[in-house]
Amino acid sequence: MGSRLQHTPASGAELTIELGVIARNYQFLRQKSGPATCGAAVKADAYGTGIAQVAPVLAKAGCEVFFVATINEGIELRQILGNVTIYVLNGLMPGSEESFADFNLRPVLNSLEQIDAWAFFARSRNTQASPAAIHFDTGMNRLGLSLSEARALVATPDRAASFDVTLAMSHLTSADDATSAMNAQQQKLFGRLLNDFNQSRPERSRVPGSLANSAGILLGAEYHFHLVRPGVALYGGNPLASGDNPMKPVIRLKARILQLRDVEAGDSVGYSGTYTAPSRRRVATLDVGYADGYLRSFSNQGQAYIDDWAVPVIGRISMDMLAIDVTDVPSALLGAGASVDLLGGPVTLDAASRTSGLSAYELLTLLGHRYKRHYVAPEP
Ligand SMILES: *Cc1c(COP(=O)(O)O)cnc(C)c1O
């Protein structure tokens, strides 16, 4: 990404990413989940925040186990961090075995077929290493061994005897809602499967378990097992669907005013005239649009800030621009180049989620690469 930034002028929109806050959020989650080990989900470019900058900060904060979605993400992360454990959640695609081994990546085996393929590969390499995780599906119905596959594995443990099973995992569907009955149901089922699987194996090759994402950590100790896998909370997203966000905000996106104009009552603003001025209004055009991740769902809904002044987004979001109503803002704060908070700062991710209908996950992973990114290093 670095090379893309070199020619970005200093006067445009700017995204600030507080790496020190990511480290603090990690420490908070680690403390909540102790004595379990705290890993980190860094898929999708560390949820849009930039894996090249974020992963070393997490490693320095003590994180030794990382989760990515794809093998390409795993290869990218391996080039950033040489010595950490990297699990690839999407699993083992046929023919990718060599790449996993070459880059010291661990596949999360999602079916008996993948287990058999990895076992065959491990035997052919003639080494007991070839570490991998096994994923039991406990209700997500997305990835992982089905219940009947899990039972078949427990009945034939030799299938996984030619390689190191370093982790057994499952994933919660509804951890962001502590009142959901799914949580306890999945926790019990995973606990049983983990226990049965371990009982089927020799004592010396017992496998640690992992169930909790960010929200799962907050559900309590019985959800932690041996390793937790927070993602969104590290980057400042609220792990809970409702209630105050216990995490500290990491990102702040500021746009710049490109131009000001006054419109008369009855004038419309933007494509398709979805906003009509009810009276004479002052309108500022900003240098961020949907191509920067500020999607059309903010049209006539978003709320921005100039200093302490709340300013509504008016009209439809364009590709490269959007408009706000600055009628009530003192002129001294306006002018070409004046900066406007769009995300983060006074516009919490929770608030932006409410106005746009997008989740914090979406808002983060949509963060653009066209504006300047400013990484604030942790305090030494
Ligand atoms: C993305 C992901 C996580 C992290 O989830 P968050 O809700 O972002 O904390 C953990 N486990 C799996 C399997 C995932 O796909």
The ligand as an ORCA input file, in Angstrom:
! r2SCAN-3c Opt
* xyz 0 1
  C     -13.953    -13.065     11.487
  C     -13.891    -14.192     12.424
  C     -13.548    -13.986     13.764
  C     -13.464    -12.610     14.378
  O     -14.789    -12.159     14.595
  P     -15.161    -10.751     15.207
  O     -16.635    -10.775     15.332
  O     -14.681     -9.725     14.236
  O     -14.454    -10.630     16.513
  C     -13.365    -15.105     14.560
  N     -13.539    -16.362     14.062
  C     -13.905    -16.588     12.787
  C     -14.107    -17.966     12.300
  C     -14.107    -15.519     11.929
  O     -14.497    -15.741     10.664
*
